[in-house]
Amino acid sequence: MNQYPGKNLPEYIKPEGKWANTFSYHPFDVELREAKGIYLYDTEGNQYIDASGGPMAVNIGHNDERMKRAIHEQLDKFNFVHPILANGPKAELCNKLASIAPGTLNASYLVSGGSEAVDTAMKLVRQSQLARGHKDKHKIISNHESYHGMTIATLSVSGSAGSQGPFEPMLQRYPQINQYSDYKKPEGMTREEWGTISAQELEHAIHYAGPKTVAAYLATPHGAGCDYAVVPPTSYWQRIREICDHYDVLLVADEVVTGFGRTGKWFAMEHFGVQADIMTTAKGMSGMYAPLGAVTVSDEVNEPFKKDAYFIHGFTGGGHPVAVAAGIATIDVLREDKLVENAANMEAVLFSHKQQLLSHPTIKDIRGWGLFMVGELVKNKDTMEFFDQNQQAELLFQQLALKHGLVMYGSLYGARRQPAFRRGLPFWISPPLCITEEQIHDMMGRLDETLTEWEQTLGL
Ligand SMILES: Cc1ncc(COP(=O)(O)O)c(C=O)c1O
């Protein structure tokens, strides 16, 4: 049995004993021993379902023999290539990426994670605009409430001004716009109509920033922050694409979370029939068997770099052969086991639990796509009142989830939730894409038990 009684709030674990020299903390004293498929096992013998796939990153199952073999085989050949030499595995992965990426997104620059991918894309945007003769284009418009990474540059295009804590004075701030939100849709208007109207925010922002200075618009295919996983209507993305084309603004789709099958297609922008000029990926790209990310650019963006433009960039670990081997094997496993199709087929099974979840007094909304569900937790659905800070509701939620056999990725927004928004605390259900129908019902049963005990403990 799990050691958490479910009544007393957990204390944050202090870095003591063997953790004394770790700089960052872990809030729960559960140490992993092994993992297989969708399951995680701790050193006490407890079994958990990896309900959020780590932080929405474990797209293929844990401990897959094919993955281990591929990584091992690469290590048997060579573990690193000097950057002045040709990196064969890198070429193989880039070719595979071209075969699955939408439309003309064909050339990839490999990095080691999502933040590196977005940071790299930001530099690529600037050099690309310079190469096209637009010397003043340098501003990158992004969305309020978005999240694109933890480096100084990616924090600059994330979140709202003032929400980046101590780093705020260090950031280069560009204009930001509101993302698409169903919550703001006027009554009587269709989602498609509201999508077109919402997209106009981008045109306004370009106008006020100065069209000559705007290099790119960077966004995730679905909502972030309070609106996490709100899926915009097709009209929204189509209008955004038109606006970008009109003002020579590059469209950068951050598919770090949504890429590699999570939403039931290889890449989420395919749902809208809209192709970005630049796409960033990471997380599910290697199923987290190794740190890996990519920036994939269209043939048009790549054109000057094939001739005389030189991309001023480079990381020692970029295109690391062992990570690349994991990336190649991930695509093979996704194809072989038809996991993208499974994510599409399992959507109905996962969302068949929607009404049951909404019957809980604390669940305001259930939304998402593919094998990606987000629930919005509030104390009171009618008033949208939120839990007192001292109740540590999100920590308790995760603690009880562990007790009921779920490892859930907790919201980062709860504790910092801005009162102005009157919105809830998102939780994420994004298991490995190999999950079966039976396992989904088991997972959702565990979630139901977690919610019931959570509500009882909070006295709701
Ligand atoms: C949309 C998006 N972009 C970028 C990142 C940063 O990725 P990483 O944590 O691999 O640096 C994340 C991480 O959650 C993300 O959700």
The ligand as an SDF file (V2000), in Angstrom:
LIG
                    3D

 16 16  0  0  0  0  0  0  0  0999 V2000
    4.5800   24.0000  -25.6090 C   0  0  0  0  0  0  0  0  0  0  0  0
    5.9170   23.8060  -24.9550 C   0  0  0  0  0  0  0  0  0  0  0  0
    7.0140   24.3110  -25.5440 N   0  0  0  0  0  0  0  0  0  0  0  0
    8.2340   24.1520  -25.0050 C   0  0  0  0  0  0  0  0  0  0  0  0
    8.4000   23.4890  -23.8100 C   0  0  0  0  0  0  0  0  0  0  0  0
    9.7620   23.3400  -23.2050 C   0  0  0  0  0  0  0  0  0  0  0  0
   10.2010   22.0270  -23.3410 O   0  0  0  0  0  0  0  0  0  0  0  0
   11.3510   21.4250  -22.4170 P   0  0  0  0  0  0  0  0  0  0  0  0
   10.7850   21.2660  -21.0410 O   0  0  0  0  0  0  0  0  0  0  0  0
   11.6980   20.1280  -23.0850 O   0  0  0  0  0  0  0  0  0  0  0  0
   12.4990   22.3780  -22.4420 O   0  0  0  0  0  0  0  0  0  0  0  0
    7.2890   22.9320  -23.1750 C   0  0  0  0  0  0  0  0  0  0  0  0
    7.4420   22.1920  -21.9060 C   0  0  0  0  0  0  0  0  0  0  0  0
    6.5010   21.8030  -21.2540 O   0  0  0  0  0  0  0  0  0  0  0  0
    6.0110   23.1230  -23.7430 C   0  0  0  0  0  0  0  0  0  0  0  0
    4.9050   22.6450  -23.1440 O   0  0  0  0  0  0  0  0  0  0  0  0
  1  2  1  0
  2  3  1  0
  2 15  2  0
  3  4  2  0
  4  5  1  0
  5  6  1  0
  5 12  2  0
  6  7  1  0
  7  8  1  0
  8  9  2  0
  8 10  1  0
  8 11  1  0
 12 13  1  0
 12 15  1  0
 13 14  2  0
 15 16  1  0
M  END
$$$$
